[in-house]
Amino acid sequence: MPPSISGERPKRRRRVYACDSCYRKKIKCDGALPRCDWCHHHGIPCTYVRNEDLRSCKTPNTKLKTPPASAVSTPVEQEQVQDSSRSPYPTPGPQAVAPQGFGATICFAGQSLGNIGGFNGLPVFSAAGIEWIKARTGAEVTLDWYRTLPSQSIPHANPQRLPLPDIRLLRQVLENHQKTLSHRLFPVINEKCFEYTIRAAYNHELSDISPGPASARSCIFAFMAFSSFASGAGTENTITYTDKFAQEVYDLLPEVISESVTLDGLQAILMLSFCCQAVSADILRIEMLLSSAARYVFHLKGNTCPKPTDGDGDPLLAKFHVRNLFWISFIFDKILGLRTGLPPLFDTTSCDLTLPSPDGVDGHDPAVFITMIRLCIVQAEIYRGLYCVPALNKSDAELLATIRTLDNTLEEWWSTVPEFSSDGYPDSIMADFLFRMQYHYCTSAIHQTSSRCTAWVLNQDTRTAGSSLAISISAGRSLLKKFLDGKRHLLGHHLMFCLPEITVSTIHVFSNILMNPLEVSSATDLNLLRSALTHLREHLWQQAPESFTVQVRLVESFMADLQRLAECAIRKACAEARAQLEN
């Protein structure tokens, strides 16, 4: 039965056939206008294009099928049909993007909210989902400012060129960065190759490894910004100038692109995309940068594994480093795809997926890097199996079979993850923390898709032990509890690696509270949300760049709004229960 908030809708005559969606799903279509019950609850257009005769006789009523944008406007998200008239490139900030298959959705903290399924058969922040939240809480859903918040990202270009940092400071930052977990997760800089970059930028000594002065200069500035965002490395002065360093890279991009494809250019673009994630999680800008990085990788042949016969000495080392940059680009691409639903930039049929040697080629242990690569290969399979456009049309049986297969694939990866806290590096405990967070995040991403099943729409019970949706809820709780275990002196700058995961888990727990507000577990879940919010507020490192601080505060505000709405839902349900007892 449709929820009471949908109101009475006129019925079509019984002679009308099932709509396209119900026909594909092999389910009974109730034929209601303007959308049948299935399409209404899933926030999708109700179409009859497969039946040409029926479509031709329905022409006079087509306005019922496509209501004007003003009639269905919501604070958080517009239906996909409304966005056809909007610009595909909205203003910067926490943006609306339109990844194919998910409809327009708000994106912030690097996470699209449109592909997060609620436990009522609806995307949580679709138009119908917002109405459901209002009905469950009795409160206004005031999330519109997450869409319209002015951009806190890189400001307009400065005509004055920033001078290169002192070379002694640069070497100090490089030495400190190579000792961090961030360097082992994303080895975007190779010390020997970087020496050629330093010579080209500071002494104008060009070489085959660093042939472009603009690319070398941009790489220096990108590294200074990247090291501050990724590892909190450097002095207070370098962290203060982080945003200016990133801006200088943006200003140099036209010159970088006009030079030949270079190793320095690829490094600069990759590090800049990382900084962009930290600054504002501007999905469009990140994707543009990663698209450029992907083409650089292919031109530099990083998609193929170098052979010892390809050369020797530093030139061969540079080829192996390009291969590492391919993997870093691949990792960013797959993370972005799962978080946003955007199509991948790397087609695996065009890439040699041979993993790096476990012995390493630059003196560093590659175990953390290889574990991250294998995780992102799993994430690519999750996207392909559950979130790409063809996957959205799978039958219930196909969907559940895919969920089981991917769950086994994830468990196989998790069973091979070593315990890094015993490898002797000072911050290796954070590797264990981050991989555990990713494991819970992927579990939720896999199992939350079972809310698309017809049987779930009829049942809507997340409490059955062992059910796919119960597993998704449990994974969300486990992720937030793991986040609470993070030590303040260690978590700090690592927040940027897990903000999207924290956001998604908060939404899952919030959605379950709204489904079952009178359950004892809902009060416990509400306390978990409160604790996670407090923990997040306390774990920014003291010298965090201002732009990253803005991003964390945005997530805090969002979590606070969900906490408020969860409290409203519990109060409303208790009041209704008391009223029933009194009557």
Secondary structure as the mmCIF struct_conf table of DSSP 4:
data_model
#
loop_
_struct_conf.conf_type_id
_struct_conf.id
_struct_conf.beg_label_comp_id
_struct_conf.beg_label_asym_id
_struct_conf.beg_label_seq_id
_struct_conf.end_label_comp_id
_struct_conf.end_label_asym_id
_struct_conf.end_label_seq_id
HELX_RH_3T_P HELX_RH_3T_P1 SER A 4 SER A 6
HELX_LH_PP_P HELX_LH_PP_P1 PRO A 10 PRO A 10
STRN STRN1 LYS A 11 LYS A 11
HELX_LH_PP_P HELX_LH_PP_P2 ARG A 12 ARG A 13
TURN_TY1_P TURN_TY1_P1 ARG A 14 ARG A 15
BEND BEND1 VAL A 16 VAL A 16
HELX_LH_PP_P HELX_LH_PP_P3 TYR A 17 CYS A 19
HELX_RH_AL_P HELX_RH_AL_P1 ASP A 20 LYS A 25
TURN_TY1_P TURN_TY1_P2 LYS A 26 LYS A 26
STRN STRN2 ALA A 32 ALA A 32
BEND BEND2 LEU A 33 ARG A 35
HELX_RH_AL_P HELX_RH_AL_P2 ASP A 37 HIS A 42
TURN_TY1_P TURN_TY1_P3 GLY A 43 GLY A 43
TURN_TY1_P TURN_TY1_P4 VAL A 49 ARG A 50
HELX_RH_AL_P HELX_RH_AL_P3 GLU A 52 CYS A 57
TURN_TY1_P TURN_TY1_P5 LYS A 58 LYS A 58
HELX_RH_3T_P HELX_RH_3T_P2 THR A 59 ASN A 61
HELX_RH_AL_P HELX_RH_AL_P4 THR A 62 LYS A 65
BEND BEND3 THR A 66 THR A 66
HELX_RH_3T_P HELX_RH_3T_P3 ALA A 69 ALA A 71
BEND BEND4 VAL A 72 VAL A 72
BEND BEND5 PRO A 75 VAL A 76
TURN_TY1_P TURN_TY1_P6 GLN A 80 VAL A 81
HELX_RH_3T_P HELX_RH_3T_P4 GLN A 82 SER A 85
BEND BEND6 ARG A 86 ARG A 86
BEND BEND7 PRO A 88 TYR A 89
HELX_LH_PP_P HELX_LH_PP_P4 PRO A 90 THR A 91
BEND BEND8 PRO A 92 PRO A 94
STRN STRN3 ALA A 96 VAL A 97
TURN_TY1_P TURN_TY1_P7 GLN A 100 PHE A 102
BEND BEND9 ALA A 104 ALA A 104
STRN STRN4 THR A 105 PHE A 108
TURN_TY1_P TURN_TY1_P8 ALA A 109 GLY A 110
STRN STRN5 GLN A 111 SER A 112
BEND BEND10 LEU A 113 LEU A 113
TURN_TY1_P TURN_TY1_P9 GLY A 114 ASN A 115
STRN STRN6 GLY A 117 GLY A 117
TURN_TY1_P TURN_TY1_P10 PHE A 119 ASN A 120
BEND BEND11 GLY A 121 LEU A 122
STRN STRN7 PRO A 123 PRO A 123
TURN_TY1_P TURN_TY1_P11 VAL A 124 PHE A 125
BEND BEND12 SER A 126 SER A 126
HELX_RH_AL_P HELX_RH_AL_P5 ALA A 127 THR A 137
BEND BEND13 ALA A 139 ALA A 139
TURN_TY1_P TURN_TY1_P12 ASP A 144 ASP A 144
HELX_RH_AL_P HELX_RH_AL_P6 TRP A 145 THR A 148
HELX_LH_PP_P HELX_LH_PP_P5 LEU A 149 SER A 151
BEND BEND14 SER A 153 SER A 153
HELX_LH_PP_P HELX_LH_PP_P6 HIS A 156 ASN A 158
BEND BEND15 PRO A 159 GLN A 160
HELX_LH_PP_P HELX_LH_PP_P7 ARG A 161 ASP A 166
HELX_RH_AL_P HELX_RH_AL_P7 ILE A 167 HIS A 177
TURN_TY1_P TURN_TY1_P13 GLN A 178 LYS A 179
BEND BEND16 THR A 180 THR A 180
HELX_RH_AL_P HELX_RH_AL_P8 LEU A 181 LEU A 185
HELX_RH_AL_P HELX_RH_AL_P9 GLU A 191 ASN A 203
BEND BEND17 ASP A 208 SER A 210
HELX_RH_AL_P HELX_RH_AL_P10 PRO A 213 SER A 231
BEND BEND18 GLY A 234 GLY A 234
HELX_RH_AL_P HELX_RH_AL_P11 GLU A 236 THR A 240
TURN_TY1_P TURN_TY1_P14 TYR A 241 TYR A 241
HELX_RH_AL_P HELX_RH_AL_P12 THR A 242 SER A 258
BEND BEND19 GLU A 259 GLU A 259
HELX_LH_PP_P HELX_LH_PP_P8 SER A 260 VAL A 261
HELX_RH_AL_P HELX_RH_AL_P13 LEU A 263 VAL A 279
TURN_TY1_P TURN_TY1_P15 SER A 280 SER A 280
HELX_RH_AL_P HELX_RH_AL_P14 ILE A 283 HIS A 299
TURN_TY1_P TURN_TY1_P16 LEU A 300 ASN A 303
BEND BEND20 THR A 304 THR A 304
HELX_RH_3T_P HELX_RH_3T_P5 PRO A 308 ASP A 310
HELX_RH_AL_P HELX_RH_AL_P15 GLY A 313 THR A 340
HELX_LH_PP_P HELX_LH_PP_P9 LEU A 342 PRO A 344
BEND BEND21 LEU A 345 LEU A 345
HELX_RH_3T_P HELX_RH_3T_P6 THR A 348 SER A 350
BEND BEND22 CYS A 351 CYS A 351
HELX_LH_PP_P HELX_LH_PP_P10 THR A 354 SER A 357
TURN_TY1_P TURN_TY1_P17 PRO A 358 ASP A 359
BEND BEND23 VAL A 361 HIS A 364
HELX_RH_AL_P HELX_RH_AL_P16 ALA A 367 ILE A 382
HELX_RH_PI_P HELX_RH_PI_P1 TYR A 383 TYR A 387
BEND BEND24 CYS A 388 CYS A 388
TURN_TY1_P TURN_TY1_P18 VAL A 389 VAL A 389
HELX_RH_3T_P HELX_RH_3T_P7 PRO A 390 ASN A 393
HELX_RH_AL_P HELX_RH_AL_P17 ASP A 396 SER A 415
TURN_TY1_P TURN_TY1_P19 THR A 416 THR A 416
HELX_RH_3T_P HELX_RH_3T_P8 PHE A 420 SER A 422
BEND BEND25 ASP A 423 GLY A 424
TURN_TY1_P TURN_TY1_P20 PRO A 426 SER A 428
HELX_RH_AL_P HELX_RH_AL_P18 ILE A 429 HIS A 447
HELX_RH_3T_P HELX_RH_3T_P9 GLN A 448 ARG A 452
BEND BEND26 CYS A 453 CYS A 453
HELX_RH_AL_P HELX_RH_AL_P19 THR A 454 ASN A 459
BEND BEND27 THR A 464 THR A 464
TURN_TY1_P TURN_TY1_P21 ALA A 465 GLY A 466
HELX_RH_AL_P HELX_RH_AL_P20 SER A 468 ASP A 485
BEND BEND28 GLY A 486 GLY A 486
HELX_RH_AL_P HELX_RH_AL_P21 ARG A 488 LEU A 491
HELX_RH_3T_P HELX_RH_3T_P10 GLY A 492 PHE A 497
TURN_TY1_P TURN_TY1_P22 CYS A 498 CYS A 498
HELX_RH_AL_P HELX_RH_AL_P22 LEU A 499 MET A 515
BEND BEND29 ASN A 516 ASN A 516
TURN_TY1_P TURN_TY1_P23 PRO A 517 LEU A 518
BEND BEND30 GLU A 519 GLU A 519
HELX_RH_AL_P HELX_RH_AL_P23 VAL A 520 GLU A 538
BEND BEND31 LEU A 540 LEU A 540
TURN_TY1_P TURN_TY1_P24 GLN A 542 GLN A 543
HELX_RH_AL_P HELX_RH_AL_P24 GLU A 546 GLU A 582
#
